[in-house]
């Protein structure tokens, strides 16, 4: 990050760095109190950091909501991949200082906003099983033991899913605001963060073979061709289970069922290279 700040200052930018935890402030607190004299707020971290920042910006009021930039320093960086953000500091600085601003539509779980993906079922169970220490040390590789742990010992449950006005039953549901999932893998080809809707991906079977098949299909981008997968474009997804089940958004557990996922009430201005 120091190199990035140096490049921005060389380009004539005034940069103020705020760290979560200082004076007991969270990322949302920092975004909520961002100085009005600055032209942009930049989230330095991964998708979870971006989510925390947009939730802070969302309560500042539309007139005060500064454009959001991203410095991708996280584990997966789905949103950065979605918008084609460069990793080279020189090119990234140029994008942050002169890139166009586009409107994007976050999703929401309850009242909490997210940018790329939310889920319940195997995917969320895996996120819940990730060891935070391993994630900090090994990044994306920390998900590998969590996947196998969930495959072997994870709960098997049915989800009662309401998509807009239609009832469904599924073993898992992934709500995709963007195309990418778990890194470079394509999940929902037609999903777009710029549109006020998302794609609900329903997985009907929770057998090990079906789950492994879905993972393999995600690697090669053919999830939409699986017989036990259904993808629906929609604006609202409600999920209920007999027992509370974890719900994740952009790689962070944000609650449990029952849960309702929808579209934000207003768009967010995102610096897009």
N, C-alpha and C positions, 0 to 999 in steps of 0.2 A: 504494500500500500504506500510506503514511503516514496518509492519510485514514481508511482502514479501521481501522488500529490506534487512531487517536484516537476513533473511534466505539465500538470495543470497550471502551476504557478508560472512556469516558463512561458506558457501561452497567455499570461496576463490575468489569470483567474485569482480571485480572492477565495481562499479555502479555509473553512472552519471545521475542525474535526471534533466530533462528539462521540464518546464511548458509553455504551450501555453499562450500567453499574455505578457510574460516577454519581455521587450524591444520592445514591439509591434510585436513580432514574432508569426506567426500562427503555427499550427501543421505541415503543409506542409513545412514551412520555417525550422522548427527544424529538420524534417526528411531529408530535402535537405542538411542541413549543419551538419549532424551527423558525429562525429569524426571518421576518417578512422581507428584509432587504435583500435576501439571496434569490438568485434566479432559478435555482433548482435544489432539490434534496437528493442526495445520492446514497443509496443503500449499499454498504460494503459488506458483503457476506453471501450466503446462499439463499435459496428460495424461502426458507423460514424467516430469514432476516427481512427479505422483501415484504413478506406478508405482515410482519410486525410493523414495518414502516408504513405500509399503505393503510393499515388499520388506525395508526396514529394520524396520518394525513386526512383520513376520511372524516374525522370529527372536527376539522379546522374550519369547515365551511367552504363552499365551492369557490368563493371569491379569493380565499386565502390559500387554496390548494396549489402548491408549487409543483411544477413538472418533476417527475421522478426519473432519476438516472440510476444505473446499476453498475457496481463494481463487483464482478463475479468472483467471490473468494470462497464459495461454499463447496459442499460435497458433490452435488449433482448439477446445480445451476440450470434448471429446465427453462426458466423464462429467458435467460441470456441466450440459450441455444435457440429458443423459439424465435427470437427477433434477430438472430445472426450477429450477436454482439462480438466484436473482435476481442482477443485476449492480449494482444500486444499493447503495452502501455501507450505508445505513441498514437496508434490508431484508435484505441479506446478513448484517450483524452480528446482527440479530434471529434469523435462521435459525441462525447458528452458536451463539448463546447459549441459545436456547430450542427449537430444532427437535428433532423426535424422532430417535432413533437406530434405523436399520434394518439388518438383516443383509444383506450382499451377498456374492456368490460370485465372487471373481476367477477368471480363467483363468490358465493357466501355459504357458510355452514351456520345456520341460525343467523346471527348478526355479525359473525366474524368473516372477513373477506379473505379470499385466497386467489392466486393468479393462474395456476395451471391445472392442478388435478386434486381431487378429493375422492375418498373411497371408504367402503365398509366391506368386510369379509377378509379373504386371504391377504390382500394387499395391506390393509390396515393392521391386521394381526401381525404381519411381518414387521411393519414399522414399530409396533409396540414391543416387539421382541428384540429390537436392535440394542446392543450394549452401547450406551453413550460414550464410554471410554474408548471402545474399539472404533467407533465412528470418528471420534476426535483424532485418533492415531492413524487409522487406515482409510478414512473416507468411505467411498462407495463399497469397498471390499467388506466393510462391516455388515453389509446386508446379506452376504453369502451365508454365514452361519445362521442368521436369523431366518432366512428362507428355509433352510433344511430343518431348523427347529420347528417352524410352523408346519411344514409338510409332515413331520413325524408326530408332533404333539398338539398341533393347533386344533381349536374347537371346530366342529362341523355343525353348521347351523343353516337354516333357511331364512332368507330375508324377505319380508313382505315389502315390496317396492311399488310406490305409486309414481308413475311418470306422467306429468301433467294430469290428465284425467283418466289414465288407464292403470289398472292393477296388474302387477306381475309378481312372480315368485322367482328368486334367484339364490345362488350360493354366494355370489359376490357382485358388487356393483362398483364401477369406477366412473366418476364424473369428470370428463375431460374438457377443459377450457382450451387447451392447446394440443398440438399434434404429438408431442413427445412425452415419453414416460420412462422413468428410471434412467435417464441419460439420453443416449442417442437412439433409443428404440421408438418406433412409430406405433402408436396405439390407435388413434382416431384421425385418419387422414384429413377429414373435412373440418375438424375443429379449428377455431381461430379465436385468439384472444381479442381481436378487434370487433367481434360480433356479440350481440346481447343474447346469446344462447350457448348451450354446451351440448356435448354428446354423452349420453349415458350408455356405458358398456356393461351389459349383463352377462355374467358367466353362470350357466345353468348347473354345471357339475362341479363338485368339490373333491372328486377322487384325486389321488396323487397323480395318476396318469393324465387326467384332464388339466390339472394345474401345471404340471411340467410341460404339457403340450402348449398351454397358453403362454408360458414363459418363453419357450422355444420360438413360438410364432411371433412374440414381441420382438425377439432379436432380429428376425428377418422381415418384420413389418407386415405380417399376414394374419394378424388377429381377426380381422374382419372376414376372413375366409373360413374360420372354424365353425363347425356345425352347431356347437353348443354355445356360441357367442352371438348375442344380438346387440346391435348398436342403434340407438334412437336419438334423434335430435330433439331437444326439449328445452324448457326454461325452469322446470321445477322437478325435483326428485325428493320424495319422502321415504324414509326407511324405518321399519319397525322390526323388532326381534322379540322372542320370548324372554330372553335375558339380555341385559345391557351388553352391547358389543362396541369395541373402539371404532372411532371415526378419525381418519387422518386427512390433513390437507397440506399439500406441498411438503410432505415428509415429516410432519409434526402431528402428534395426536392432539386433537382439538376438542374432543368430547366423546360422547357415546350415544348409542341409539336410545330412544327415538330421535331422529335427526331429519331436518329438512334442508336441502340444498337448493339455492336459487341464484339469481343474477343480482348484482349490486344495483342500487337505486340510481346510480349515476356513473358515468365513465370516469376513468383516471387518465391524466395526461402523462404519457410515457415517452422519454427520449429514445428515439428509435433510429439506429444508423441507416 
